[in-house]
Amino acid sequence: MVKNNSDKIVNELHPLTDCDNLNNSKDVERQKTNNRNSYNVTSSVAKNNRNTRSRKERLIAKANQYSNNFTLHAVSKICNGNWCEKFVWMIIFLACVGLAGYASYSIYNQYLDQDVYLVTETAVTNKNTFPAVTFCIERNEKTYYCGFDINARMPFYLDPNEPCLRTNDETPIREYISRSGSRYWSNNIFEFSCPRTSRCTYEDINRKFFKTSNNVRGSCVTWNPNGTYYNDEAEIDLVVAVLNSKFDSQFQHIEIIIHDKEHDGVFVEKSIRLTPGMNIDIYITKKIIKRLETTYSTKCVKSNSRNIFPGKYSINNCVESHKCIKIYKQCGDIYDHCRKYIPHKIVQQYLRPNITVENVTECLKASNKSVDISNCARPCEETIYDATALSKRSSAVRAQARVSLKYKDKYTYRIEREVVSKTFFDVLSKISGLVAFLVGASVIFVFEFLAYIFIVTLKLCA
């Protein structure tokens, strides 16, 4: 009875409706949901913290694994030893690195010098063509100006106080008419024929094998100027005679110049002196030299625009070209053998048309013959003929001599090639071996160290 009354009183004070009951139940459910969400967040954070710690621990373990097992053991000791070990191994490591760096620098500098060495090969051929052979009446006109030797007395017909008179502004060149018969070839100065018993046929003295010139060496004839002649014996005999009597007073010797067909023989310095009334055997060896270009220590060149003389580029032509141009600039004129080859621009700029013969000759005598030849490098490819001569007196008439030309090695010739002494890969292998010996480092260590740095970076970011 009392309970019923109390319920009644409560109901009267706080009347409850169906809506209130519904709202209360929703609040309870919302609270439960919030509690669950809060628990899930807390669990997720805890889980993430556990994952982060686990990841960090794995990275630390992996970094330690790398640092303990470097193939470069000194680095492992520096990373994991106590302070005393670290100090000692750091000193040793830096000393070895410094020594390896110095040695590697020296090796690399040697590579930059680009030194070369010579490789000699023997080539076999069944057709050794003969070189060009130039025969000259020995008379050096290198010191001739206006037709006379400046070191001798000036001829009476020249006025020393007048300029040198020239036709067409250059020294005239005499031309000779050549003729060939069934047994000889002649240009009225030289006559070539076959000995009675020899390795020579009348076809060998055909006109196509001879070329006449008049130049600094005097009167010359070149046999085989195109370098096309050959025979199965690799040997030929020729009788050389001087015919014109007006040369007898000057004639003492014949110069024989063995040279490559692409060079003008009169500008080749090396020659063989042939005395009339002699038999001479000339043994020839052929050599082809191939050099590396200007980036290497030999600094060869394929051509040189300052080479004013005809024929293929050579050091001698280059030096003579520089010398002639320098003297022309100093004196306003030049020796006869240079004059026609001086470039037109230099002639226009430095020509002194009114300078007297005496002034020119004095300038030529006093001019400084030394020139800067730093631009005169060796050609990148050249053919050289070495000749050995053996002579003996014969019963031939005066001003006549017998010449036998023969290859010393009938079927072979030499090739000399320059080869780079150190390529980039040679230097790389030397430096690698040196570093491996002194430091113990290798390419594997480089990748190991990069991986270690990557792991440590990830650890710091984590």
C-alpha positions in Angstrom: 0.0 0.0 0.0 2.8 2.4 0.9 4.8 1.5 -2.4 1.8 2.2 -4.6 1.4 5.6 -3.0 5.1 6.5 -3.5 4.9 5.5 -7.2 1.9 7.6 -7.5 3.6 10.6 -5.9 6.7 10.2 -8.2 4.5 10.0 -11.3 2.6 13.1 -10.3 5.9 15.0 -9.8 7.7 13.8 -13.0 5.2 12.6 -15.5 7.0 10.3 -18.2 5.8 10.1 -21.7 6.7 7.6 -24.5 8.9 10.2 -26.2 11.0 10.6 -23.1 11.6 7.0 -22.9 12.6 6.9 -26.5 15.1 9.7 -26.1 16.7 8.2 -23.1 17.3 5.0 -25.0 19.0 6.9 -27.9 21.3 8.7 -25.5 22.3 5.4 -24.0 23.1 4.0 -27.4 25.0 7.1 -28.5 27.1 6.9 -25.4 27.9 3.3 -26.0 28.9 4.2 -29.6 31.2 7.0 -28.4 32.7 4.7 -25.9 33.4 2.1 -28.6 34.9 4.7 -31.0 37.1 6.0 -28.3 38.3 2.6 -27.5 39.0 1.9 -31.2 41.0 5.1 -31.6 43.0 4.3 -28.5 43.6 0.8 -29.7 44.6 2.2 -33.2 47.1 4.7 -31.7 48.6 2.0 -29.5 48.8 -0.3 -32.4 50.5 2.4 -34.6 52.9 3.1 -31.8 53.7 -0.6 -31.5 54.2 -0.8 -35.4 56.4 2.3 -35.4 58.6 0.9 -32.6 58.7 -2.4 -34.4 59.7 -0.7 -37.7 62.3 1.4 -36.0 63.7 -1.6 -34.3 63.9 -3.5 -37.6 65.7 -0.5 -39.3 68.2 -0.3 -36.4 68.8 -4.0 -36.6 69.3 -3.8 -40.4 71.6 -0.8 -40.0 73.6 -2.7 -37.4 73.7 -5.7 -39.6 75.2 -3.7 -42.5 77.7 -1.8 -40.3 78.9 -5.1 -38.8 79.4 -6.8 -42.1 80.9 -4.2 -44.5 83.3 -5.7 -47.0 85.5 -2.8 -46.1 86.4 -4.1 -42.6 88.0 -0.9 -41.4 84.7 1.0 -41.7 82.9 -1.8 -39.6 85.5 -1.3 -36.9 85.1 2.5 -37.0 81.3 2.2 -36.7 81.1 -0.4 -33.9 84.4 -0.3 -31.9 85.0 1.6 -28.7 86.5 5.0 -28.8 90.1 3.7 -28.8 89.4 1.3 -31.7 87.6 4.0 -33.6 90.5 6.4 -33.3 93.2 3.9 -34.3 91.2 2.5 -37.3 90.3 6.0 -38.4 94.0 7.0 -38.6 94.9 3.8 -40.5 91.9 4.2 -42.8 92.7 7.9 -43.6 96.4 7.1 -44.2 95.5 4.4 -46.7 92.9 6.6 -48.4 95.4 9.4 -48.7 98.1 7.1 -50.2 95.7 5.6 -52.6 94.4 9.0 -53.7 97.9 10.3 -54.3 98.9 7.2 -56.3 95.6 7.4 -58.3 96.2 11.0 -59.1 99.7 10.2 -60.5 98.3 7.4 -62.7 95.5 9.7 -64.0 98.1 12.4 -64.8 100.1 9.8 -66.8 96.9 9.0 -68.7 96.3 12.7 -69.5 99.8 12.9 -71.0 98.5 10.3 -73.5 101.9 8.6 -74.1 102.2 6.2 -77.0 104.5 3.4 -77.9 105.5 2.0 -81.3 104.3 -1.4 -82.7 106.3 -2.8 -85.6 104.6 -5.2 -88.0 105.8 -6.9 -91.2 103.5 -6.8 -94.2 103.8 -9.2 -97.0 103.2 -8.2 -100.6 103.8 -9.7 -104.1 104.2 -6.2 -105.7 106.6 -3.9 -104.0 106.5 -0.8 -106.3 109.6 1.2 -106.5 110.0 4.7 -104.9 110.6 7.8 -107.0 114.3 8.4 -107.6 115.5 11.9 -108.5 118.9 12.4 -110.1 120.5 15.8 -109.9 123.7 17.4 -111.0 125.1 18.3 -107.6 124.8 22.1 -107.2 123.1 23.6 -104.2 121.3 26.8 -105.1 119.7 27.4 -101.7 121.8 30.5 -101.2 121.1 31.9 -104.6 119.5 35.3 -105.1 118.9 37.0 -108.4 120.8 34.1 -110.1 124.0 34.2 -108.1 125.3 32.8 -104.8 125.2 35.5 -102.1 128.3 34.0 -100.5 130.3 34.4 -103.7 131.4 37.5 -105.7 128.5 39.3 -107.3 128.6 38.9 -111.2 129.6 41.9 -113.2 126.3 42.2 -115.1 124.4 43.0 -111.9 124.3 46.6 -110.6 124.3 46.3 -106.8 122.4 49.6 -106.5 119.5 48.5 -108.6 116.7 46.1 -107.8 116.9 42.5 -109.1 115.2 42.4 -112.5 112.9 39.4 -112.9 110.4 38.3 -115.6 106.8 37.9 -114.4 108.0 38.5 -110.8 109.5 35.1 -110.4 112.7 33.2 -111.3 112.3 31.6 -114.8 112.4 27.8 -115.0 114.2 26.2 -117.9 112.3 23.4 -119.7 114.1 20.6 -121.6 112.8 18.6 -124.5 113.0 14.9 -123.7 113.3 12.1 -126.3 113.4 8.4 -126.1 114.8 5.8 -128.6 114.8 2.1 -128.6 117.7 1.9 -126.2 117.7 5.2 -124.2 115.9 8.2 -122.8 117.4 11.7 -122.9 116.6 15.3 -122.2 119.9 16.7 -123.6 121.5 16.8 -120.1 120.9 13.3 -118.7 120.7 10.1 -120.7 119.4 6.9 -119.2 119.9 3.5 -120.8 119.9 -0.2 -119.9 123.3 -2.0 -119.4 124.0 -4.8 -121.9 123.5 -7.5 -119.3 121.1 -6.5 -116.6 117.6 -6.6 -115.1 116.4 -3.8 -117.4 114.3 -3.8 -120.6 113.6 -1.0 -123.0 110.1 -0.7 -121.6 111.7 0.3 -118.3 113.1 3.5 -119.8 109.9 4.5 -121.4 109.2 8.3 -121.4 106.3 7.9 -118.9 108.9 6.9 -116.2 110.9 10.2 -116.5 110.2 13.8 -115.4 112.5 16.7 -115.9 112.8 19.7 -113.5 115.2 22.6 -112.8 115.2 23.8 -109.3 117.3 24.6 -106.2 119.4 21.5 -106.7 120.1 22.4 -110.3 119.1 20.2 -113.2 117.2 17.1 -112.2 115.4 14.1 -113.6 113.0 12.0 -111.6 112.7 8.3 -112.5 109.3 6.7 -111.6 107.7 10.0 -110.5 104.3 8.4 -110.1 105.6 5.4 -108.1 103.9 2.9 -110.4 107.0 0.9 -111.6 107.6 -2.6 -110.4 108.9 -5.9 -111.7 109.0 -9.5 -110.5 112.7 -9.3 -109.4 112.2 -6.1 -107.4 115.5 -4.9 -109.0 116.5 -2.6 -111.9 119.8 -1.5 -113.4 120.2 1.9 -115.2 123.2 3.6 -116.8 123.1 7.4 -116.1 125.2 9.7 -118.2 125.6 13.5 -118.3 125.6 14.8 -122.0 125.6 18.5 -122.1 129.2 19.8 -122.3 128.4 23.1 -120.7 127.8 21.3 -117.4 131.2 19.6 -117.5 132.9 22.5 -115.7 130.4 22.4 -112.9 129.8 18.6 -112.9 131.5 16.7 -110.2 128.9 14.4 -108.7 125.3 13.2 -109.2 122.9 13.3 -106.3 120.5 10.5 -106.0 117.4 11.1 -103.8 115.2 8.1 -102.9 111.8 9.5 -101.9 108.0 8.9 -101.7 106.1 9.7 -104.9 104.0 12.2 -103.0 107.1 14.3 -102.0 109.0 16.5 -104.4 112.5 15.0 -104.4 114.3 18.3 -104.6 113.1 19.3 -101.2 114.2 16.0 -99.5 117.4 16.5 -97.6 118.8 13.0 -97.6 120.7 12.0 -100.7 123.3 9.6 -102.0 126.4 11.0 -103.8 127.3 9.2 -107.0 130.7 9.8 -108.6 131.0 9.4 -112.4 132.7 6.3 -113.5 131.4 4.2 -110.6 129.0 1.3 -110.2 126.6 1.7 -107.2 124.2 -0.8 -105.7 121.4 0.8 -103.7 119.5 -1.5 -101.3 116.1 -0.1 -100.4 113.8 -0.9 -97.5 110.3 0.5 -97.3 108.6 1.6 -94.0 105.2 3.1 -93.5 104.7 5.0 -90.2 101.3 5.7 -88.8 101.1 8.2 -86.0 98.3 9.3 -83.7 96.8 12.7 -84.0 97.4 15.9 -82.1 95.5 14.9 -78.9 98.4 12.5 -78.1 102.0 13.3 -77.1 103.3 12.8 -80.7 101.0 15.6 -81.9 101.1 14.6 -85.6 99.3 16.6 -88.2 97.6 15.6 -91.4 98.4 18.8 -93.2 99.7 22.3 -92.6 98.5 25.4 -94.4 101.9 27.1 -93.9 103.6 24.4 -95.9 104.2 26.5 -99.1 106.3 24.0 -101.1 104.8 21.4 -103.4 104.3 17.8 -102.5 102.9 16.1 -99.4 103.4 17.7 -96.0 106.7 17.0 -94.2 108.7 18.5 -91.3 111.4 19.7 -93.6 109.0 21.5 -96.0 107.3 23.0 -93.0 110.5 24.3 -91.4 111.7 25.7 -94.8 108.3 27.3 -95.4 108.4 29.1 -92.0 112.0 30.2 -92.6 111.3 31.6 -96.1 108.2 33.5 -94.9 110.1 35.0 -91.9 113.1 36.1 -94.1 110.7 37.6 -96.7 109.0 39.7 -94.0 112.4 40.9 -92.8 114.0 41.7 -96.1 111.2 42.4 -98.5 112.6 39.7 -100.8 113.9 36.2 -100.6 116.1 33.5 -102.1 115.3 32.4 -105.6 114.1 28.9 -104.7 111.6 30.3 -102.2 110.3 33.3 -104.1 107.7 31.7 -106.3 106.1 29.8 -103.4 105.6 32.8 -101.1 101.8 33.3 -100.5 100.3 36.2 -102.5 99.0 38.0 -99.4 102.4 38.1 -97.8 103.9 39.3 -101.1 101.4 42.2 -101.3 102.1 43.2 -97.7 105.9 42.9 -97.4 107.2 43.2 -101.0 109.7 46.1 -101.3 110.1 46.4 -105.1 112.7 49.2 -105.0 115.1 47.5 -102.6 118.6 47.0 -104.2 120.4 43.8 -104.8 123.1 44.8 -102.3 120.6 45.6 -99.6 118.8 42.3 -100.1 121.9 40.2 -100.1 123.2 42.0 -96.9 119.8 41.4 -95.2 119.8 37.7 -96.3 123.2 37.2 -94.8 122.2 38.9 -91.5 118.7 37.6 -91.2 118.0 35.3 -88.3 117.7 31.8 -89.8 116.2 30.3 -86.6 112.4 30.1 -86.6 109.7 28.9 -84.3 108.9 25.4 -85.5 106.4 24.4 -82.8 103.7 24.1 -85.4 105.9 21.8 -87.5 104.7 18.4 -86.1 105.4 15.1 -87.8 102.9 13.9 -90.4 100.3 11.4 -89.2 101.3 9.0 -92.0 104.4 8.9 -94.1 106.3 6.4 -96.3 110.0 6.3 -95.7 112.6 4.6 -97.9 115.9 3.8 -96.2 118.7 3.3 -98.7 122.1 1.7 -98.2 124.7 2.2 -101.0 127.7 0.1 -102.0 129.9 1.5 -104.8 132.9 0.4 -106.7 134.9 1.9 -109.6 134.1 0.7 -113.1 135.6 1.1 -116.5 132.8 3.4 -117.6 133.5 6.6 -119.5 133.6 9.9 -117.6 130.3 11.4 -116.6 128.6 8.0 -116.7 127.7 5.6 -113.9 125.8 2.4 -113.4 123.0 2.4 -110.8 121.4 -0.8 -109.5 118.2 -0.3 -107.5 116.9 -3.3 -105.5 114.7 -4.1 -102.6 116.6 -5.5 -99.6 113.4 -7.5 -98.7 111.7 -8.5 -101.9 108.3 -9.4 -100.6 108.0 -7.5 -97.4 107.9 -4.1 -95.9 107.5 -2.7 -92.4 104.6 -0.9 -90.8 105.2 1.1 -87.6 102.1 2.1 -85.7 101.7 4.3 -82.7 99.5 2.7 -80.0 98.1 4.5 -76.9 100.1 3.2 -73.9 97.2 3.7 -71.5 93.5 3.6 -72.3 90.8 4.8 -70.0 90.0 1.2 -69.0 93.7 0.6 -68.3 93.8 3.5 -65.9 90.5 2.4 -64.3 91.8 -1.1 -63.7 95.1 0.2 -62.3 93.3 2.6 -59.9 90.8 0.0 -58.9 93.5 -2.5 -58.1 95.5 0.1 -56.2 92.5 1.2 -54.1 91.5 -2.5 -53.4 95.1 -3.2 -52.3 95.6 -0.2 -50.0 92.0 0.3 -48.7 90.3 -2.9 -49.4 87.4 -1.1 -51.1 85.4 -2.5 -54.0 82.3 -1.7 -56.0 80.3 -4.0 -53.7 81.3 -1.8 -50.7 80.0 1.3 -52.5 76.6 -0.3 -52.9 76.7 -1.6 -49.3 77.5 1.9 -48.0 74.7 3.5 -50.1 72.2 1.0 -48.7 73.5 1.7 -45.2 72.9 5.5 -45.7 69.4 4.8 -47.1 68.5 2.7 -44.1 69.8 5.3 -41.6 67.8 8.0 -43.4 64.7 5.9 -43.1 65.4 5.3 -39.4 65.8 9.1 -38.8 62.5 9.8 -40.7 60.7 7.1 -38.7 
